[in-house]
Amino acid sequence: MTQQNYYELLAKKIEKQKAIYSTSVLQNQQQLFNEIATNQFRSQFQEDQQIQQFVEESKAKNRMIEEVLDKIRSENPDLDVILSKCLEW
């Protein structure tokens, strides 16, 4: 398998995962909207401090992911081409 074929295969896998993720997000949103519409929505957080903690944890995870991705991108410049096609990079 050539490197170009590998990149194309990787791009297809990324596109597939992106579609699966989008479907999952839409299904989750639909469920939440239905709960709101039927007045059954209950927040998973009881206090503002819990919300702030969740936001900070999410930011830390995203920073770690960005660092790993930056390292991968620096080692493989062709990845930018794949990501720009698949993820609107």
PyMOL Python script that loads the backbone (N, CA, C, O; Angstrom):
from pymol import cmd

cmd.read_pdbstr("""\
ATOM      1  N   MET A   1       0.849  -1.173   0.000  1.00  0.00           N
ATOM      2  CA  MET A   1       0.000   0.000   0.000  1.00  0.00           C
ATOM      3  C   MET A   1       0.898   1.241   0.000  1.00  0.00           C
ATOM      4  O   MET A   1       1.790   1.381   0.838  1.00  0.00           O
ATOM      5  N   THR A   2       0.647   2.117  -0.939  1.00  0.00           N
ATOM      6  CA  THR A   2       1.449   3.328  -1.006  1.00  0.00           C
ATOM      7  C   THR A   2       0.987   4.320   0.060  1.00  0.00           C
ATOM      8  O   THR A   2      -0.091   4.193   0.640  1.00  0.00           O
ATOM      9  N   GLN A   3       1.829   5.291   0.290  1.00  0.00           N
ATOM     10  CA  GLN A   3       1.493   6.285   1.308  1.00  0.00           C
ATOM     11  C   GLN A   3       0.257   7.084   0.894  1.00  0.00           C
ATOM     12  O   GLN A   3      -0.572   7.433   1.735  1.00  0.00           O
ATOM     13  N   GLN A   4       0.136   7.371  -0.394  1.00  0.00           N
ATOM     14  CA  GLN A   4      -1.029   8.121  -0.873  1.00  0.00           C
ATOM     15  C   GLN A   4      -2.312   7.311  -0.653  1.00  0.00           C
ATOM     16  O   GLN A   4      -3.333   7.864  -0.246  1.00  0.00           O
ATOM     17  N   ASN A   5      -2.260   6.004  -0.921  1.00  0.00           N
ATOM     18  CA  ASN A   5      -3.429   5.154  -0.676  1.00  0.00           C
ATOM     19  C   ASN A   5      -3.775   5.126   0.806  1.00  0.00           C
ATOM     20  O   ASN A   5      -4.946   5.141   1.185  1.00  0.00           O
ATOM     21  N   TYR A   6      -2.745   5.085   1.632  1.00  0.00           N
ATOM     22  CA  TYR A   6      -2.960   5.101   3.076  1.00  0.00           C
ATOM     23  C   TYR A   6      -3.670   6.388   3.489  1.00  0.00           C
ATOM     24  O   TYR A   6      -4.598   6.349   4.297  1.00  0.00           O
ATOM     25  N   TYR A   7      -3.245   7.525   2.945  1.00  0.00           N
ATOM     26  CA  TYR A   7      -3.873   8.803   3.275  1.00  0.00           C
ATOM     27  C   TYR A   7      -5.324   8.838   2.800  1.00  0.00           C
ATOM     28  O   TYR A   7      -6.201   9.345   3.500  1.00  0.00           O
ATOM     29  N   GLU A   8      -5.565   8.304   1.623  1.00  0.00           N
ATOM     30  CA  GLU A   8      -6.936   8.281   1.109  1.00  0.00           C
ATOM     31  C   GLU A   8      -7.830   7.398   1.977  1.00  0.00           C
ATOM     32  O   GLU A   8      -8.975   7.750   2.257  1.00  0.00           O
ATOM     33  N   LEU A   9      -7.304   6.254   2.397  1.00  0.00           N
ATOM     34  CA  LEU A   9      -8.050   5.374   3.282  1.00  0.00           C
ATOM     35  C   LEU A   9      -8.322   6.063   4.613  1.00  0.00           C
ATOM     36  O   LEU A   9      -9.428   5.983   5.145  1.00  0.00           O
ATOM     37  N   LEU A  10      -7.321   6.730   5.140  1.00  0.00           N
ATOM     38  CA  LEU A  10      -7.490   7.463   6.388  1.00  0.00           C
ATOM     39  C   LEU A  10      -8.543   8.562   6.232  1.00  0.00           C
ATOM     40  O   LEU A  10      -9.361   8.768   7.128  1.00  0.00           O
ATOM     41  N   ALA A  11      -8.525   9.259   5.114  1.00  0.00           N
ATOM     42  CA  ALA A  11      -9.507  10.313   4.860  1.00  0.00           C
ATOM     43  C   ALA A  11     -10.923   9.734   4.819  1.00  0.00           C
ATOM     44  O   ALA A  11     -11.854  10.340   5.350  1.00  0.00           O
ATOM     45  N   LYS A  12     -11.090   8.576   4.199  1.00  0.00           N
ATOM     46  CA  LYS A  12     -12.408   7.928   4.143  1.00  0.00           C
ATOM     47  C   LYS A  12     -12.874   7.522   5.537  1.00  0.00           C
ATOM     48  O   LYS A  12     -14.046   7.681   5.877  1.00  0.00           O
ATOM     49  N   LYS A  13     -11.953   6.997   6.339  1.00  0.00           N
ATOM     50  CA  LYS A  13     -12.319   6.603   7.704  1.00  0.00           C
ATOM     51  C   LYS A  13     -12.726   7.823   8.525  1.00  0.00           C
ATOM     52  O   LYS A  13     -13.677   7.766   9.304  1.00  0.00           O
ATOM     53  N   ILE A  14     -12.002   8.922   8.347  1.00  0.00           N
ATOM     54  CA  ILE A  14     -12.335  10.146   9.069  1.00  0.00           C
ATOM     55  C   ILE A  14     -13.706  10.650   8.637  1.00  0.00           C
ATOM     56  O   ILE A  14     -14.502  11.071   9.476  1.00  0.00           O
ATOM     57  N   GLU A  15     -13.988  10.613   7.341  1.00  0.00           N
ATOM     58  CA  GLU A  15     -15.290  11.044   6.841  1.00  0.00           C
ATOM     59  C   GLU A  15     -16.411  10.185   7.421  1.00  0.00           C
ATOM     60  O   GLU A  15     -17.465  10.700   7.793  1.00  0.00           O
ATOM     61  N   LYS A  16     -16.180   8.876   7.498  1.00  0.00           N
ATOM     62  CA  LYS A  16     -17.185   7.968   8.050  1.00  0.00           C
ATOM     63  C   LYS A  16     -17.437   8.286   9.522  1.00  0.00           C
ATOM     64  O   LYS A  16     -18.588   8.355   9.953  1.00  0.00           O
ATOM     65  N   GLN A  17     -16.366   8.479  10.295  1.00  0.00           N
ATOM     66  CA  GLN A  17     -16.519   8.795  11.712  1.00  0.00           C
ATOM     67  C   GLN A  17     -17.198  10.149  11.905  1.00  0.00           C
ATOM     68  O   GLN A  17     -17.963  10.336  12.851  1.00  0.00           O
ATOM     69  N   LYS A  18     -16.916  11.084  11.011  1.00  0.00           N
ATOM     70  CA  LYS A  18     -17.556  12.392  11.091  1.00  0.00           C
ATOM     71  C   LYS A  18     -19.068  12.254  10.872  1.00  0.00           C
ATOM     72  O   LYS A  18     -19.858  12.899  11.562  1.00  0.00           O
ATOM     73  N   ALA A  19     -19.464  11.420   9.921  1.00  0.00           N
ATOM     74  CA  ALA A  19     -20.888  11.194   9.665  1.00  0.00           C
ATOM     75  C   ALA A  19     -21.560  10.496  10.845  1.00  0.00           C
ATOM     76  O   ALA A  19     -22.676  10.851  11.226  1.00  0.00           O
ATOM     77  N   ILE A  20     -20.889   9.513  11.420  1.00  0.00           N
ATOM     78  CA  ILE A  20     -21.437   8.815  12.581  1.00  0.00           C
ATOM     79  C   ILE A  20     -21.589   9.787  13.746  1.00  0.00           C
ATOM     80  O   ILE A  20     -22.606   9.778  14.439  1.00  0.00           O
ATOM     81  N   TYR A  21     -20.583  10.618  13.959  1.00  0.00           N
ATOM     82  CA  TYR A  21     -20.635  11.605  15.038  1.00  0.00           C
ATOM     83  C   TYR A  21     -21.775  12.595  14.821  1.00  0.00           C
ATOM     84  O   TYR A  21     -22.512  12.911  15.755  1.00  0.00           O
ATOM     85  N   SER A  22     -21.921  13.078  13.606  1.00  0.00           N
ATOM     86  CA  SER A  22     -22.996  14.033  13.305  1.00  0.00           C
ATOM     87  C   SER A  22     -24.363  13.419  13.569  1.00  0.00           C
ATOM     88  O   SER A  22     -25.246  14.074  14.123  1.00  0.00           O
ATOM     89  N   THR A  23     -24.537  12.174  13.175  1.00  0.00           N
ATOM     90  CA  THR A  23     -25.799  11.476  13.414  1.00  0.00           C
ATOM     91  C   THR A  23     -26.067  11.351  14.907  1.00  0.00           C
ATOM     92  O   THR A  23     -27.185  11.582  15.368  1.00  0.00           O
ATOM     93  N   SER A  24     -25.043  10.986  15.651  1.00  0.00           N
ATOM     94  CA  SER A  24     -25.182  10.845  17.101  1.00  0.00           C
ATOM     95  C   SER A  24     -25.548  12.177  17.749  1.00  0.00           C
ATOM     96  O   SER A  24     -26.409  12.223  18.627  1.00  0.00           O
ATOM     97  N   VAL A  25     -24.906  13.250  17.326  1.00  0.00           N
ATOM     98  CA  VAL A  25     -25.200  14.576  17.872  1.00  0.00           C
ATOM     99  C   VAL A  25     -26.648  14.957  17.586  1.00  0.00           C
ATOM    100  O   VAL A  25     -27.344  15.453  18.472  1.00  0.00           O
ATOM    101  N   LEU A  26     -27.102  14.731  16.371  1.00  0.00           N
ATOM    102  CA  LEU A  26     -28.481  15.081  16.013  1.00  0.00           C
ATOM    103  C   LEU A  26     -29.494  14.258  16.807  1.00  0.00           C
ATOM    104  O   LEU A  26     -30.524  14.783  17.230  1.00  0.00           O
ATOM    105  N   GLN A  27     -29.207  12.975  17.010  1.00  0.00           N
ATOM    106  CA  GLN A  27     -30.109  12.138  17.797  1.00  0.00           C
ATOM    107  C   GLN A  27     -30.173  12.616  19.245  1.00  0.00           C
ATOM    108  O   GLN A  27     -31.245  12.643  19.849  1.00  0.00           O
ATOM    109  N   ASN A  28     -29.031  12.989  19.792  1.00  0.00           N
ATOM    110  CA  ASN A  28     -28.989  13.491  21.160  1.00  0.00           C
ATOM    111  C   ASN A  28     -29.750  14.811  21.282  1.00  0.00           C
ATOM    112  O   ASN A  28     -30.499  15.021  22.236  1.00  0.00           O
ATOM    113  N   GLN A  29     -29.551  15.690  20.312  1.00  0.00           N
ATOM    114  CA  GLN A  29     -30.273  16.966  20.327  1.00  0.00           C
ATOM    115  C   GLN A  29     -31.775  16.744  20.238  1.00  0.00           C
ATOM    116  O   GLN A  29     -32.549  17.412  20.922  1.00  0.00           O
ATOM    117  N   GLN A  30     -32.180  15.810  19.398  1.00  0.00           N
ATOM    118  CA  GLN A  30     -33.600  15.510  19.253  1.00  0.00           C
ATOM    119  C   GLN A  30     -34.189  15.055  20.594  1.00  0.00           C
ATOM    120  O   GLN A  30     -35.271  15.491  20.987  1.00  0.00           O
ATOM    121  N   GLN A  31     -33.469  14.185  21.281  1.00  0.00           N
ATOM    122  CA  GLN A  31     -33.931  13.701  22.571  1.00  0.00           C
ATOM    123  C   GLN A  31     -34.046  14.850  23.578  1.00  0.00           C
ATOM    124  O   GLN A  31     -35.033  14.947  24.307  1.00  0.00           O
ATOM    125  N   LEU A  32     -33.033  15.714  23.612  1.00  0.00           N
ATOM    126  CA  LEU A  32     -33.073  16.843  24.544  1.00  0.00           C
ATOM    127  C   LEU A  32     -34.200  17.818  24.208  1.00  0.00           C
ATOM    128  O   LEU A  32     -34.881  18.310  25.108  1.00  0.00           O
ATOM    129  N   PHE A  33     -34.399  18.100  22.928  1.00  0.00           N
ATOM    130  CA  PHE A  33     -35.485  18.996  22.539  1.00  0.00           C
ATOM    131  C   PHE A  33     -36.837  18.408  22.914  1.00  0.00           C
ATOM    132  O   PHE A  33     -37.731  19.131  23.354  1.00  0.00           O
ATOM    133  N   ASN A  34     -36.990  17.091  22.742  1.00  0.00           N
ATOM    134  CA  ASN A  34     -38.240  16.435  23.121  1.00  0.00           C
ATOM    135  C   ASN A  34     -38.472  16.537  24.629  1.00  0.00           C
ATOM    136  O   ASN A  34     -39.595  16.772  25.076  1.00  0.00           O
ATOM    137  N   GLU A  35     -37.395  16.356  25.415  1.00  0.00           N
ATOM    138  CA  GLU A  35     -37.527  16.481  26.867  1.00  0.00           C
ATOM    139  C   GLU A  35     -37.910  17.901  27.268  1.00  0.00           C
ATOM    140  O   GLU A  35     -38.719  18.098  28.175  1.00  0.00           O
ATOM    141  N   ILE A  36     -37.330  18.887  26.595  1.00  0.00           N
ATOM    142  CA  ILE A  36     -37.671  20.276  26.892  1.00  0.00           C
ATOM    143  C   ILE A  36     -39.112  20.563  26.504  1.00  0.00           C
ATOM    144  O   ILE A  36     -39.845  21.209  27.253  1.00  0.00           O
ATOM    145  N   ALA A  37     -39.518  20.082  25.335  1.00  0.00           N
ATOM    146  CA  ALA A  37     -40.873  20.335  24.844  1.00  0.00           C
ATOM    147  C   ALA A  37     -41.930  19.696  25.740  1.00  0.00           C
ATOM    148  O   ALA A  37     -43.025  20.239  25.890  1.00  0.00           O
ATOM    149  N   THR A  38     -41.613  18.561  26.331  1.00  0.00           N
ATOM    150  CA  THR A  38     -42.573  17.860  27.189  1.00  0.00           C
ATOM    151  C   THR A  38     -42.361  18.167  28.664  1.00  0.00           C
ATOM    152  O   THR A  38     -42.965  17.531  29.527  1.00  0.00           O
ATOM    153  N   ASN A  39     -41.491  19.154  28.958  1.00  0.00           N
ATOM    154  CA  ASN A  39     -41.192  19.601  30.317  1.00  0.00           C
ATOM    155  C   ASN A  39     -40.638  18.459  31.180  1.00  0.00           C
ATOM    156  O   ASN A  39     -40.963  18.359  32.363  1.00  0.00           O
ATOM    157  N   GLN A  40     -39.804  17.604  30.586  1.00  0.00           N
ATOM    158  CA  GLN A  40     -39.188  16.501  31.317  1.00  0.00           C
ATOM    159  C   GLN A  40     -37.682  16.684  31.476  1.00  0.00           C
ATOM    160  O   GLN A  40     -37.005  15.805  32.009  1.00  0.00           O
ATOM    161  N   PHE A  41     -37.153  17.819  31.019  1.00  0.00           N
ATOM    162  CA  PHE A  41     -35.713  18.042  31.072  1.00  0.00           C
ATOM    163  C   PHE A  41     -35.259  18.276  32.503  1.00  0.00           C
ATOM    164  O   PHE A  41     -35.866  19.054  33.239  1.00  0.00           O
ATOM    165  N   ARG A  42     -34.183  17.593  32.894  1.00  0.00           N
ATOM    166  CA  ARG A  42     -33.568  17.788  34.195  1.00  0.00           C
ATOM    167  C   ARG A  42     -32.072  17.955  33.978  1.00  0.00           C
ATOM    168  O   ARG A  42     -31.437  17.111  33.346  1.00  0.00           O
ATOM    169  N   SER A  43     -31.516  19.019  34.489  1.00  0.00           N
ATOM    170  CA  SER A  43     -30.080  19.270  34.333  1.00  0.00           C
ATOM    171  C   SER A  43     -29.286  18.231  35.101  1.00  0.00           C
ATOM    172  O   SER A  43     -29.690  17.796  36.179  1.00  0.00           O
ATOM    173  N   GLN A  44     -28.150  17.836  34.536  1.00  0.00           N
ATOM    174  CA  GLN A  44     -27.301  16.878  35.244  1.00  0.00           C
ATOM    175  C   GLN A  44     -26.453  17.564  36.308  1.00  0.00           C
ATOM    176  O   GLN A  44     -25.812  16.891  37.115  1.00  0.00           O
ATOM    177  N   PHE A  45     -26.443  18.889  36.320  1.00  0.00           N
ATOM    178  CA  PHE A  45     -25.683  19.651  37.297  1.00  0.00           C
ATOM    179  C   PHE A  45     -26.650  20.356  38.241  1.00  0.00           C
ATOM    180  O   PHE A  45     -27.651  20.929  37.811  1.00  0.00           O
ATOM    181  N   GLN A  46     -26.341  20.305  39.512  1.00  0.00           N
ATOM    182  CA  GLN A  46     -27.217  20.931  40.508  1.00  0.00           C
ATOM    183  C   GLN A  46     -26.693  22.299  40.950  1.00  0.00           C
ATOM    184  O   GLN A  46     -27.463  23.144  41.408  1.00  0.00           O
ATOM    185  N   GLU A  47     -25.383  22.512  40.811  1.00  0.00           N
ATOM    186  CA  GLU A  47     -24.788  23.763  41.281  1.00  0.00           C
ATOM    187  C   GLU A  47     -23.919  24.375  40.186  1.00  0.00           C
ATOM    188  O   GLU A  47     -23.415  23.673  39.310  1.00  0.00           O
ATOM    189  N   ASP A  48     -23.752  25.692  40.250  1.00  0.00           N
ATOM    190  CA  ASP A  48     -22.919  26.393  39.281  1.00  0.00           C
ATOM    191  C   ASP A  48     -21.471  25.915  39.333  1.00  0.00           C
ATOM    192  O   ASP A  48     -20.787  25.888  38.310  1.00  0.00           O
ATOM    193  N   GLN A  49     -21.005  25.539  40.519  1.00  0.00           N
ATOM    194  CA  GLN A  49     -19.629  25.068  40.668  1.00  0.00           C
ATOM    195  C   GLN A  49     -19.400  23.782  39.866  1.00  0.00           C
ATOM    196  O   GLN A  49     -18.320  23.592  39.306  1.00  0.00           O
ATOM    197  N   GLN A  50     -20.389  22.912  39.806  1.00  0.00           N
ATOM    198  CA  GLN A  50     -20.278  21.684  39.024  1.00  0.00           C
ATOM    199  C   GLN A  50     -20.168  22.001  37.536  1.00  0.00           C
ATOM    200  O   GLN A  50     -19.415  21.359  36.804  1.00  0.00           O
ATOM    201  N   ILE A  51     -20.920  22.986  37.110  1.00  0.00           N
ATOM    202  CA  ILE A  51     -20.872  23.397  35.701  1.00  0.00           C
ATOM    203  C   ILE A  51     -19.488  23.942  35.371  1.00  0.00           C
ATOM    204  O   ILE A  51     -18.901  23.579  34.352  1.00  0.00           O
ATOM    205  N   GLN A  52     -18.967  24.814  36.233  1.00  0.00           N
ATOM    206  CA  GLN A  52     -17.652  25.406  36.007  1.00  0.00           C
ATOM    207  C   GLN A  52     -16.572  24.333  35.983  1.00  0.00           C
ATOM    208  O   GLN A  52     -15.658  24.394  35.160  1.00  0.00           O
ATOM    209  N   GLN A  53     -16.665  23.354  36.875  1.00  0.00           N
ATOM    210  CA  GLN A  53     -15.684  22.265  36.918  1.00  0.00           C
ATOM    211  C   GLN A  53     -15.728  21.450  35.624  1.00  0.00           C
ATOM    212  O   GLN A  53     -14.686  21.084  35.080  1.00  0.00           O
ATOM    213  N   PHE A  54     -16.929  21.169  35.138  1.00  0.00           N
ATOM    214  CA  PHE A  54     -17.068  20.426  33.889  1.00  0.00           C
ATOM    215  C   PHE A  54     -16.456  21.198  32.721  1.00  0.00           C
ATOM    216  O   PHE A  54     -15.778  20.614  31.876  1.00  0.00           O
ATOM    217  N   VAL A  55     -16.693  22.494  32.674  1.00  0.00           N
ATOM    218  CA  VAL A  55     -16.147  23.329  31.598  1.00  0.00           C
ATOM    219  C   VAL A  55     -14.620  23.321  31.648  1.00  0.00           C
ATOM    220  O   VAL A  55     -13.966  23.183  30.614  1.00  0.00           O
ATOM    221  N   GLU A  56     -14.058  23.466  32.833  1.00  0.00           N
ATOM    222  CA  GLU A  56     -12.595  23.468  32.970  1.00  0.00           C
ATOM    223  C   GLU A  56     -11.996  22.118  32.577  1.00  0.00           C
ATOM    224  O   GLU A  56     -10.954  22.075  31.923  1.00  0.00           O
ATOM    225  N   GLU A  57     -12.638  21.019  32.967  1.00  0.00           N
ATOM    226  CA  GLU A  57     -12.151  19.694  32.577  1.00  0.00           C
ATOM    227  C   GLU A  57     -12.208  19.514  31.063  1.00  0.00           C
ATOM    228  O   GLU A  57     -11.296  18.944  30.465  1.00  0.00           O
ATOM    229  N   SER A  58     -13.275  20.000  30.452  1.00  0.00           N
ATOM    230  CA  SER A  58     -13.411  19.896  28.996  1.00  0.00           C
ATOM    231  C   SER A  58     -12.333  20.716  28.287  1.00  0.00           C
ATOM    232  O   SER A  58     -11.766  20.269  27.290  1.00  0.00           O
ATOM    233  N   LYS A  59     -12.054  21.901  28.796  1.00  0.00           N
ATOM    234  CA  LYS A  59     -11.014  22.735  28.206  1.00  0.00           C
ATOM    235  C   LYS A  59      -9.650  22.040  28.302  1.00  0.00           C
ATOM    236  O   LYS A  59      -8.869  22.069  27.352  1.00  0.00           O
ATOM    237  N   ALA A  60      -9.370  21.418  29.449  1.00  0.00           N
ATOM    238  CA  ALA A  60      -8.088  20.724  29.628  1.00  0.00           C
ATOM    239  C   ALA A  60      -7.963  19.553  28.659  1.00  0.00           C
ATOM    240  O   ALA A  60      -6.900  19.344  28.075  1.00  0.00           O
ATOM    241  N   LYS A  61      -9.030  18.797  28.485  1.00  0.00           N
ATOM    242  CA  LYS A  61      -9.011  17.670  27.545  1.00  0.00           C
ATOM    243  C   LYS A  61      -8.795  18.170  26.119  1.00  0.00           C
ATOM    244  O   LYS A  61      -8.023  17.580  25.363  1.00  0.00           O
ATOM    245  N   ASN A  62      -9.468  19.249  25.752  1.00  0.00           N
ATOM    246  CA  ASN A  62      -9.321  19.799  24.409  1.00  0.00           C
ATOM    247  C   ASN A  62      -7.899  20.302  24.162  1.00  0.00           C
ATOM    248  O   ASN A  62      -7.368  20.141  23.064  1.00  0.00           O
ATOM    249  N   ARG A  63      -7.281  20.909  25.176  1.00  0.00           N
ATOM    250  CA  ARG A  63      -5.897  21.368  25.029  1.00  0.00           C
ATOM    251  C   ARG A  63      -4.963  20.180  24.797  1.00  0.00           C
ATOM    252  O   ARG A  63      -4.057  20.260  23.968  1.00  0.00           O
ATOM    253  N   MET A  64      -5.176  19.085  25.518  1.00  0.00           N
ATOM    254  CA  MET A  64      -4.342  17.898  25.327  1.00  0.00           C
ATOM    255  C   MET A  64      -4.516  17.332  23.918  1.00  0.00           C
ATOM    256  O   MET A  64      -3.539  16.952  23.273  1.00  0.00           O
ATOM    257  N   ILE A  65      -5.748  17.278  23.448  1.00  0.00           N
ATOM    258  CA  ILE A  65      -6.010  16.772  22.100  1.00  0.00           C
ATOM    259  C   ILE A  65      -5.341  17.663  21.062  1.00  0.00           C
ATOM    260  O   ILE A  65      -4.746  17.160  20.109  1.00  0.00           O
ATOM    261  N   GLU A  66      -5.429  18.977  21.235  1.00  0.00           N
ATOM    262  CA  GLU A  66      -4.801  19.908  20.300  1.00  0.00           C
ATOM    263  C   GLU A  66      -3.282  19.753  20.287  1.00  0.00           C
ATOM    264  O   GLU A  66      -2.663  19.836  19.226  1.00  0.00           O
ATOM    265  N   GLU A  67      -2.680  19.530  21.447  1.00  0.00           N
ATOM    266  CA  GLU A  67      -1.230  19.330  21.511  1.00  0.00           C
ATOM    267  C   GLU A  67      -0.814  18.077  20.753  1.00  0.00           C
ATOM    268  O   GLU A  67       0.165  18.093  20.007  1.00  0.00           O
ATOM    269  N   VAL A  68      -1.558  16.993  20.945  1.00  0.00           N
ATOM    270  CA  VAL A  68      -1.247  15.737  20.241  1.00  0.00           C
ATOM    271  C   VAL A  68      -1.421  15.936  18.739  1.00  0.00           C
ATOM    272  O   VAL A  68      -0.570  15.519  17.953  1.00  0.00           O
ATOM    273  N   LEU A  69      -2.508  16.564  18.341  1.00  0.00           N
ATOM    274  CA  LEU A  69      -2.750  16.796  16.922  1.00  0.00           C
ATOM    275  C   LEU A  69      -1.677  17.687  16.315  1.00  0.00           C
ATOM    276  O   LEU A  69      -1.230  17.431  15.197  1.00  0.00           O
ATOM    277  N   ASP A  70      -1.257  18.721  17.021  1.00  0.00           N
ATOM    278  CA  ASP A  70      -0.181  19.587  16.524  1.00  0.00           C
ATOM    279  C   ASP A  70       1.114  18.800  16.333  1.00  0.00           C
ATOM    280  O   ASP A  70       1.833  19.008  15.356  1.00  0.00           O
ATOM    281  N   LYS A  71       1.406  17.900  17.267  1.00  0.00           N
ATOM    282  CA  LYS A  71       2.614  17.071  17.153  1.00  0.00           C
ATOM    283  C   LYS A  71       2.521  16.157  15.934  1.00  0.00           C
ATOM    284  O   LYS A  71       3.485  16.015  15.181  1.00  0.00           O
ATOM    285  N   ILE A  72       1.357  15.540  15.746  1.00  0.00           N
ATOM    286  CA  ILE A  72       1.164  14.660  14.584  1.00  0.00           C
ATOM    287  C   ILE A  72       1.280  15.458  13.298  1.00  0.00           C
ATOM    288  O   ILE A  72       1.910  15.010  12.340  1.00  0.00           O
ATOM    289  N   ARG A  73       0.672  16.644  13.271  1.00  0.00           N
ATOM    290  CA  ARG A  73       0.726  17.486  12.071  1.00  0.00           C
ATOM    291  C   ARG A  73       2.144  17.924  11.760  1.00  0.00           C
ATOM    292  O   ARG A  73       2.523  18.002  10.592  1.00  0.00           O
ATOM    293  N   SER A  74       2.938  18.213  12.789  1.00  0.00           N
ATOM    294  CA  SER A  74       4.306  18.655  12.546  1.00  0.00           C
ATOM    295  C   SER A  74       5.159  17.514  11.987  1.00  0.00           C
ATOM    296  O   SER A  74       6.096  17.755  11.226  1.00  0.00           O
ATOM    297  N   GLU A  75       4.839  16.288  12.358  1.00  0.00           N
ATOM    298  CA  GLU A  75       5.589  15.130  11.868  1.00  0.00           C
ATOM    299  C   GLU A  75       5.121  14.674  10.489  1.00  0.00           C
ATOM    300  O   GLU A  75       5.862  14.008   9.766  1.00  0.00           O
ATOM    301  N   ASN A  76       3.885  15.034  10.125  1.00  0.00           N
ATOM    302  CA  ASN A  76       3.333  14.575   8.854  1.00  0.00           C
ATOM    303  C   ASN A  76       2.582  15.720   8.184  1.00  0.00           C
ATOM    304  O   ASN A  76       1.389  15.894   8.434  1.00  0.00           O
ATOM    305  N   PRO A  77       3.248  16.505   7.340  1.00  0.00           N
ATOM    306  CA  PRO A  77       2.601  17.665   6.718  1.00  0.00           C
ATOM    307  C   PRO A  77       1.445  17.304   5.775  1.00  0.00           C
ATOM    308  O   PRO A  77       0.586  18.145   5.510  1.00  0.00           O
ATOM    309  N   ASP A  78       1.411  16.082   5.274  1.00  0.00           N
ATOM    310  CA  ASP A  78       0.313  15.674   4.392  1.00  0.00           C
ATOM    311  C   ASP A  78      -1.009  15.573   5.142  1.00  0.00           C
ATOM    312  O   ASP A  78      -2.074  15.583   4.525  1.00  0.00           O
ATOM    313  N   LEU A  79      -0.951  15.477   6.441  1.00  0.00           N
ATOM    314  CA  LEU A  79      -2.170  15.359   7.230  1.00  0.00           C
ATOM    315  C   LEU A  79      -3.051  16.596   7.076  1.00  0.00           C
ATOM    316  O   LEU A  79      -4.276  16.487   7.129  1.00  0.00           O
ATOM    317  N   ASP A  80      -2.454  17.757   6.888  1.00  0.00           N
ATOM    318  CA  ASP A  80      -3.246  18.977   6.693  1.00  0.00           C
ATOM    319  C   ASP A  80      -4.148  18.870   5.472  1.00  0.00           C
ATOM    320  O   ASP A  80      -5.282  19.348   5.491  1.00  0.00           O
ATOM    321  N   VAL A  81      -3.648  18.247   4.414  1.00  0.00           N
ATOM    322  CA  VAL A  81      -4.449  18.083   3.195  1.00  0.00           C
ATOM    323  C   VAL A  81      -5.655  17.212   3.487  1.00  0.00           C
ATOM    324  O   VAL A  81      -6.771  17.528   3.074  1.00  0.00           O
ATOM    325  N   ILE A  82      -5.432  16.112   4.201  1.00  0.00           N
ATOM    326  CA  ILE A  82      -6.529  15.200   4.543  1.00  0.00           C
ATOM    327  C   ILE A  82      -7.537  15.899   5.435  1.00  0.00           C
ATOM    328  O   ILE A  82      -8.739  15.837   5.179  1.00  0.00           O
ATOM    329  N   LEU A  83      -7.070  16.553   6.461  1.00  0.00           N
ATOM    330  CA  LEU A  83      -7.962  17.200   7.402  1.00  0.00           C
ATOM    331  C   LEU A  83      -8.744  18.338   6.749  1.00  0.00           C
ATOM    332  O   LEU A  83      -9.912  18.552   7.075  1.00  0.00           O
ATOM    333  N   SER A  84      -8.119  19.059   5.845  1.00  0.00           N
ATOM    334  CA  SER A  84      -8.828  20.158   5.192  1.00  0.00           C
ATOM    335  C   SER A  84      -9.975  19.642   4.349  1.00  0.00           C
ATOM    336  O   SER A  84     -11.009  20.302   4.243  1.00  0.00           O
ATOM    337  N   LYS A  85      -9.812  18.467   3.743  1.00  0.00           N
ATOM    338  CA  LYS A  85     -10.874  17.877   2.915  1.00  0.00           C
ATOM    339  C   LYS A  85     -11.999  17.312   3.782  1.00  0.00           C
ATOM    340  O   LYS A  85     -13.175  17.457   3.449  1.00  0.00           O
ATOM    341  N   CYS A  86     -11.644  16.678   4.876  1.00  0.00           N
ATOM    342  CA  CYS A  86     -12.618  15.942   5.680  1.00  0.00           C
ATOM    343  C   CYS A  86     -13.287  16.788   6.758  1.00  0.00           C
ATOM    344  O   CYS A  86     -14.486  16.661   7.004  1.00  0.00           O
ATOM    345  N   LEU A  87     -12.517  17.636   7.386  1.00  0.00           N
ATOM    346  CA  LEU A  87     -13.008  18.294   8.581  1.00  0.00           C
ATOM    347  C   LEU A  87     -13.151  19.793   8.423  1.00  0.00           C
ATOM    348  O   LEU A  87     -13.366  20.499   9.408  1.00  0.00           O
ATOM    349  N   GLU A  88     -13.037  20.289   7.212  1.00  0.00           N
ATOM    350  CA  GLU A  88     -13.099  21.724   6.958  1.00  0.00           C
ATOM    351  C   GLU A  88     -12.103  22.442   7.857  1.00  0.00           C
ATOM    352  O   GLU A  88     -12.435  23.424   8.522  1.00  0.00           O
ATOM    353  N   TRP A  89     -10.881  21.934   7.864  1.00  0.00           N
ATOM    354  CA  TRP A  89      -9.796  22.403   8.718  1.00  0.00           C
ATOM    355  C   TRP A  89      -9.464  23.841   8.440  1.00  0.00           C
ATOM    356  O   TRP A  89      -8.569  24.402   9.073  1.00  0.00           O
TER     357      TRP A  89
END
""", "prot")
cmd.dss("prot")
cmd.show_as("cartoon", "prot")
cmd.util.cbc("prot")
cmd.orient("prot")
